[in-house]
Amino acid sequence: MTTTNNDHSTSSGRVALITGGNRGLGLAAARRLGRHGVTVVIAARDERRSHEAVVDLRRTGSYASAVPLDVDDPDSVARTAELVAREYGRLDILVNNAGILPEATTPEADRPLDLDLFHRTFRTNLFGAAAVTQAFLPMLRRSEAGRIVNVSSTMGSLSDQLDPASPYFGLVVPAYQASKAALNGLTIALAKHLADSAVKVNSVCPGWVQTDLGGPESRAAAPTTADDAAAVIVRAALLDQTGPSGSFFDLAGPIAW
Ligand code: NAP
């Protein structure tokens, strides 16, 4: 297991792991958490980008390191958990942010019948989040304020998909929508499972954000910057003990499941 370098110095406070933290929303959330004094571990596949992210974070005074992680590879997930346990001995915040939307580059007519798309999308957006959560749950349980943030989407809201007034009503990306609905199901189940612990788990929607997720056209059309959108991730990550668990919200408030 390699990290960006051997400097695992931490702030005195919490440690957060952000999957997909080397760009887009994940990196924006890392910057915000760093400003709150949280030590951030960036976990993604592209090590060069992760290295650049860590350099950027450290330049602005954050405690940060990077670890290579493919959430779709059980060995990689296990190695990441071992590394964090060895180097930091704790994890307080897990942000399940890694996500893909391959339907953005697939013709609309082909989407509902493309099983490969479903498998690929679910392996990252659902099974990846579940695997990483399972690997880090023992450490999160030991934290005084363990927080799991599942970065979901209003497009995973069944209520929203059925609402003709929704701006997303006409959007048909079934693998992505189903994967985020399933991730929301995981949030509810985990919150119940962890109800007798200090760990809180929530789903958040960042809005439509200027990132690489949906391709260049989506990035150009999206109304929200990654920095603004990351605020909801940080809100869920830093909830105090009176905060909700098993909820789904954006910056404006609760979202119907
Ligand atoms: P992005 O810019 O495309 O970033 C995706 C991140 O996920 C990258 O850091 C990527 O890093 C990582 N990733 C992808 N597959 C991975 C894997 N198998 N293992 C580890 N990391 C992986 O997209 P984004 O918009 O920031 O998306 C972040 C999250 O926000 C996603 O879950 C997305 O569904 C959600 N979201 C986004 C929007 C939006 O409008 N952008 C709206 C609602 C929800 P590597 O390629 O280096 O691994």
Residues whose N, C-alpha, C, O or C-beta is under 5 A from the ligand:
A	BS01	NAP	G20 G21 N22 R23 G24 L25 G26 A43 A44 R45 D46 L69 D70 V71 D72 N97 A98 G99 T124 V151 S152 S153 P206 G207 W208 V209 T211 D212 L213
